[in-house]
């Protein structure tokens, strides 16, 4: 007799034993007792089968469950595996000693045989296949981007002709969301960037007695590069992610399909007002970021470097040219367009699940920041060539 030892303090643990069946030659009885549930300590079917196969001359296995107290799908899973092992060994099995419910479920589980090839196998492509699939994915993504840009351009042309279909109220609401509601975070980040630039310049310029040129460093740095870049990155994480999440959720709920069915082009009704709002508000946010950055530098110049406020202001005014401001505003408008295009594109490309919304949001933020940096590099080279 072989029996699984029960757990300590668990009188109703799953137990089994193998005993000879005196009523038939070559038959053994497998008796089940205790509780056979998923949360109980269930034996492995292979170990039980080894005890059955260890007996010489076994031709038939009789299952008996007269001492069974509780059972669930854990017992059924065990019996399916054990029955398969017994059948592969060419032995006969008798299920009449099992509860009626167990017998019916076992018959249902084996009523339809498993279709060949239905079980999904784990395959791993070689390196060339993975490179090829990745290249195909990038090519398809490039085609989707070009198609989306073409549709946006056509929608913008229809808007100039007064034929675009979107609500003006939506445009003003989105302008408020991406503009006025972003002022607190823009104020904090821009002010701190100005402080950091002033500290960095003060450490070096103080060695030469040129503290006054901290105003030049902060003013030109904020006007030409830092204000536009920080506004673009902040909007990528704040607004671009919001656009992707909004459109992605609408994609999951099939609201975009409903709009197309009703005759409202999604590009005009959803994408165009978001792009216009972001392109219009980003330069205004850039001007505000310039002001906050210069104030941050002035704080360091006045309190740390002991510069008179009027002197600092005059030095800043003399250092910054109108072309510096204009160049930063153009960059900010480009960054706003990049954030809007990427956020809306990822939202429209979103899948039909809640997990896909998170993926689209993450992709929108990462892609926006990458293209902002790429755009900044390209525009910097162009400005240098043009002498701006």
C-alpha positions in Angstrom: 0.0 0.0 0.0 1.3 3.5 -0.9 -0.3 6.6 0.6 0.5 10.3 0.4 1.3 11.7 3.8 -1.3 14.4 4.8 -0.1 17.9 5.8 0.4 18.6 9.5 -2.9 19.7 11.1 -4.9 18.9 7.9 -7.0 15.9 8.7 -8.9 16.3 5.4 -5.9 16.6 3.1 -5.8 14.7 -0.2 -4.9 11.0 0.4 -4.7 8.0 -1.9 -3.7 4.4 -1.7 -3.1 1.5 -4.1 -4.4 -1.9 -3.0 -5.0 -5.2 -4.7 -8.5 -6.0 -5.9 -9.3 -9.6 -4.8 -12.4 -9.7 -7.1 -10.4 -9.9 -10.3 -7.0 -11.2 -11.3 -4.6 -8.5 -12.4 -6.7 -5.6 -11.1 -5.7 -3.0 -8.5 -7.8 -0.5 -6.8 -6.8 3.2 -6.5 -8.8 4.7 -3.6 -9.2 8.4 -3.0 -9.9 10.0 0.4 -10.0 13.4 1.9 -10.3 16.8 0.1 -9.1 17.0 -3.5 -9.3 20.7 -4.3 -6.9 23.2 -6.0 -5.9 24.7 -2.7 -5.1 21.3 -1.2 -1.8 19.4 -1.5 -2.5 17.3 -4.5 -0.1 14.6 -5.8 1.4 14.5 -9.2 -0.3 12.1 -11.6 3.0 10.7 -12.7 4.0 9.7 -9.1 0.7 7.9 -8.6 1.1 6.1 -11.9 4.6 4.9 -10.9 3.0 3.2 -7.9 0.5 1.5 -10.2 3.1 0.4 -12.7 5.3 -1.0 -10.0 2.9 -3.8 -9.4 3.5 -6.9 -11.6 0.8 -8.2 -13.8 -1.5 -5.2 -13.5 -4.1 -5.2 -16.4 -6.9 -3.1 -14.9 -7.1 -0.1 -12.6 -10.3 0.5 -10.6 -10.9 4.0 -9.2 -12.7 4.2 -5.9 -13.8 7.5 -4.2 -16.1 6.3 -1.4 -14.1 8.2 1.2 -13.8 11.5 -0.8 -15.0 14.5 1.2 -14.5 17.5 -1.2 -13.4 17.9 -4.8 -13.2 20.5 -7.5 -11.4 20.9 -10.8 -8.1 19.9 -9.2 -9.4 16.3 -9.0 -10.6 16.4 -12.6 -7.2 17.7 -13.8 -5.5 14.9 -11.9 -7.8 12.2 -13.3 -7.4 13.4 -16.9 -3.6 13.2 -16.6 -3.7 9.9 -14.8 -6.2 8.4 -17.3 -3.9 9.5 -20.2 -0.9 7.7 -18.6 -2.9 4.5 -18.0 -4.3 4.5 -21.6 -0.8 5.0 -23.0 0.3 1.9 -21.0 -2.5 -0.2 -22.6 -4.2 -0.8 -19.2 -8.0 -0.8 -18.6 -9.5 1.7 -16.3 -12.8 1.5 -14.4 -14.5 4.8 -13.4 -17.6 3.5 -11.9 -16.4 4.1 -8.3 -16.2 7.8 -8.9 -18.9 10.3 -8.0 -21.5 10.8 -10.8 -20.5 14.4 -11.3 -16.9 13.5 -11.8 -17.8 10.8 -14.3 -20.0 13.2 -16.3 -17.3 15.9 -16.4 -14.6 13.4 -17.5 -16.9 12.2 -20.3 -17.4 15.9 -21.3 -13.6 16.6 -21.2 -12.9 13.6 -23.5 -15.9 13.8 -25.7 -14.1 15.7 -28.5 -10.5 14.8 -29.2 -7.9 17.5 -29.4 -7.4 18.7 -33.0 -4.0 18.1 -34.3 -1.9 21.2 -34.4 -4.3 23.2 -32.2 -1.9 23.4 -29.3 0.3 26.5 -29.7 3.9 25.7 -29.8 6.7 28.0 -28.8 8.8 29.0 -31.8 11.7 31.4 -31.9 12.7 33.0 -35.2 16.3 33.3 -36.1 18.1 36.7 -36.2 17.5 37.3 -39.9 13.8 36.6 -39.6 13.5 39.0 -36.6 15.4 41.7 -38.5 13.1 41.2 -41.5 10.0 41.5 -39.4 11.3 44.6 -37.6 12.1 46.2 -41.0 8.6 45.4 -42.3 7.1 46.9 -39.2 9.1 50.1 -39.6 8.2 50.3 -43.3 4.5 49.9 -42.5 4.8 52.5 -39.7 6.5 55.0 -42.2 3.6 54.5 -44.7 1.1 55.1 -41.9 2.8 58.3 -40.9 3.0 59.6 -44.4 -0.7 58.8 -45.0 -1.7 60.5 -41.7 0.3 63.6 -42.6 -1.4 63.7 -46.0 -4.8 63.5 -44.5 -4.0 66.2 -42.0 -2.7 68.5 -44.8 -5.9 67.9 -46.8 -8.0 68.7 -43.7 -6.0 71.9 -43.1 -6.6 72.9 -46.7 -10.4 72.3 -46.2 -10.3 74.4 -43.1 -8.7 77.3 -45.0 -11.5 77.1 -47.5 -14.1 77.0 -44.6 -15.2 73.5 -45.3 -13.6 71.6 -42.4 -16.2 70.1 -40.0 -15.3 70.6 -36.3 -16.8 72.6 -33.5 -15.3 75.9 -32.5 -16.2 75.2 -28.9 -14.0 72.1 -28.9 -11.1 74.3 -30.3 -11.4 76.9 -27.5 -11.7 74.2 -24.8 -8.6 72.4 -26.0 -6.7 75.7 -26.2 -7.6 76.3 -22.5 -6.5 72.7 -21.6 -3.1 72.9 -23.4 -2.5 76.6 -22.6 -3.8 78.1 -19.4 -3.9 74.9 -17.5 -0.2 74.3 -18.3 1.0 77.6 -16.9 1.8 76.3 -13.3 4.1 73.5 -14.5 5.6 75.8 -17.2 6.2 78.5 -14.5 8.0 76.1 -12.2 10.2 74.4 -14.7 11.2 77.5 -16.6 12.0 79.4 -13.5 14.2 76.6 -12.2 15.9 76.3 -15.6 16.8 80.0 -15.4 18.2 79.5 -11.9 20.3 76.6 -13.1 21.7 78.5 -16.1 22.6 81.4 -13.9 24.3 79.2 -11.3 26.3 77.4 -14.1 27.4 80.7 -15.6 28.2 82.4 -12.3 30.6 79.6 -11.3 32.7 80.3 -14.4 32.2 84.0 -15.0 33.0 85.0 -11.4 36.5 83.8 -11.9 37.1 86.5 -14.5 35.0 89.2 -12.8 32.4 89.0 -15.5 29.3 88.3 -13.4 27.2 90.7 -15.4 27.4 88.4 -18.4 25.2 85.9 -16.5 22.3 88.0 -17.9 23.5 87.4 -21.4 23.8 83.7 -20.8 20.4 83.2 -19.3 18.6 85.6 -21.7 20.1 84.1 -24.9 19.9 80.6 -23.7 16.2 80.9 -22.8 15.2 82.8 -25.8 16.9 80.6 -28.4 16.8 77.1 -27.1 15.8 76.3 -23.5 12.3 77.9 -23.3 11.1 76.3 -26.5 12.7 72.9 -25.7 11.3 72.8 -22.1 7.8 73.8 -23.3 7.9 71.1 -26.0 9.1 68.4 -23.5 6.5 69.4 -20.9 3.7 69.4 -23.5 4.9 66.0 -24.8 4.5 64.4 -21.3 1.3 66.4 -20.5 -0.6 67.1 -23.6 0.7 64.5 -26.1 0.0 61.7 -23.6 -3.5 63.2 -23.0 -4.3 63.3 -26.8 -3.1 59.7 -27.2 -5.1 58.5 -24.2 -8.3 60.3 -25.3 -8.3 59.1 -28.9 -7.1 55.6 -27.8 -10.0 55.3 -25.4 -12.4 56.5 -28.1 -10.9 53.8 -30.4 -11.5 51.2 -27.7 -15.1 52.3 -27.2 -15.6 52.4 -31.0 -16.6 56.1 -30.8 -14.3 57.0 -33.8 -16.0 54.3 -35.9 -19.3 55.8 -34.9 -18.2 59.3 -36.0 -17.1 57.9 -39.4 -20.4 56.1 -39.8 -22.3 59.3 -39.1 -20.2 61.2 -41.7 -17.8 63.1 -39.5 -14.2 62.6 -40.7 -12.1 61.8 -37.5 -9.2 63.8 -38.9 -11.2 66.9 -39.1 -13.4 66.5 -36.1 -10.8 65.2 -33.6 -7.3 65.8 -34.9 -7.5 69.2 -36.5 -8.7 71.2 -33.5 -6.1 69.6 -31.3 -3.3 70.5 -33.7 -4.5 74.0 -34.1 -4.8 74.5 -30.4 -1.3 73.2 -29.7 0.4 75.1 -32.6 -1.3 78.4 -31.5 -0.7 78.0 -27.8 2.9 76.7 -27.8 4.5 80.1 -28.9 2.5 81.9 -26.2 3.7 79.4 -23.6 7.3 79.9 -25.0 7.0 83.7 -24.4 5.8 83.0 -20.9 8.7 80.5 -20.3 11.2 83.1 -21.5 9.9 85.6 -18.9 10.0 83.0 -16.1 13.5 81.8 -17.0 14.8 85.4 -17.1 13.3 86.1 -13.7 14.9 83.0 -12.3 18.3 84.2 -13.6 17.7 87.6 -12.3 17.0 86.2 -8.8 20.4 84.6 -8.8 22.1 87.7 -10.3 20.6 90.0 -7.7 20.8 87.8 -4.6 24.0 85.8 -5.2 26.1 88.0 -7.5 24.9 91.3 -6.0 24.0 92.8 -9.3 21.6 95.8 -9.3 18.2 94.8 -10.8 18.2 97.7 -13.3 21.7 96.8 -14.5 20.7 93.1 -14.9 17.6 94.1 -16.9 19.5 96.5 -19.1 22.2 93.9 -19.8 19.5 91.3 -20.7 17.8 93.8 -23.0 21.0 94.6 -24.8 22.0 90.9 -25.2 18.8 89.5 -26.7 18.0 90.3 -30.3 14.5 90.1 -31.9 15.8 87.3 -34.1 16.6 85.3 -30.9 13.0 85.5 -29.8 11.7 84.8 -33.3 13.9 81.8 -33.6 12.7 80.4 -30.3 9.0 81.0 -31.2 9.4 79.2 -34.5 11.0 76.2 -32.8 8.2 76.1 -30.2 5.5 76.1 -33.0 7.4 73.2 -34.6 7.6 71.3 -31.3 3.9 71.9 -30.8 3.0 70.5 -34.2 5.2 67.5 -33.5 3.6 66.8 -30.2 0.1 67.1 -31.7 0.8 64.9 -34.7 2.5 62.2 -32.7 -0.1 62.2 -29.9 -3.1 62.0 -32.3 -1.4 59.4 -34.6 -0.6 57.1 -31.7 -4.2 57.5 -30.4 -5.7 56.6 -33.7 -3.3 53.6 -34.0 -4.4 52.3 -30.6 -5.7 48.7 -30.4 -9.0 47.6 -29.0 -7.9 46.9 -25.4 -7.2 48.9 -22.2 -3.6 47.7 -22.3 -3.2 49.2 -25.8 -4.2 52.6 -24.5 -1.3 52.5 -22.1 1.1 51.4 -24.9 -0.2 54.2 -27.2 0.3 56.8 -24.4 3.8 55.7 -23.6 4.7 55.6 -27.3 3.3 59.1 -27.9 5.5 60.5 -25.1 8.7 58.8 -26.1 8.3 59.4 -29.9 7.4 63.1 -29.3 10.5 63.7 -27.2 12.7 62.0 -29.8 11.3 64.0 -32.6 11.6 67.2 -30.6 15.3 66.7 -30.1 15.7 65.8 -33.8 13.8 68.9 -34.8 15.9 71.0 -32.5 19.1 69.7 -34.0 17.8 70.3 -37.6 16.6 73.8 -36.8 19.8 74.7 -35.1 21.8 73.7 -38.1 19.4 75.7 -40.4 19.7 78.8 -38.2 23.5 78.5 -38.3 23.5 78.3 -42.0 21.1 81.3 -42.3 23.1 83.3 -39.8 20.3 83.7 -37.4 
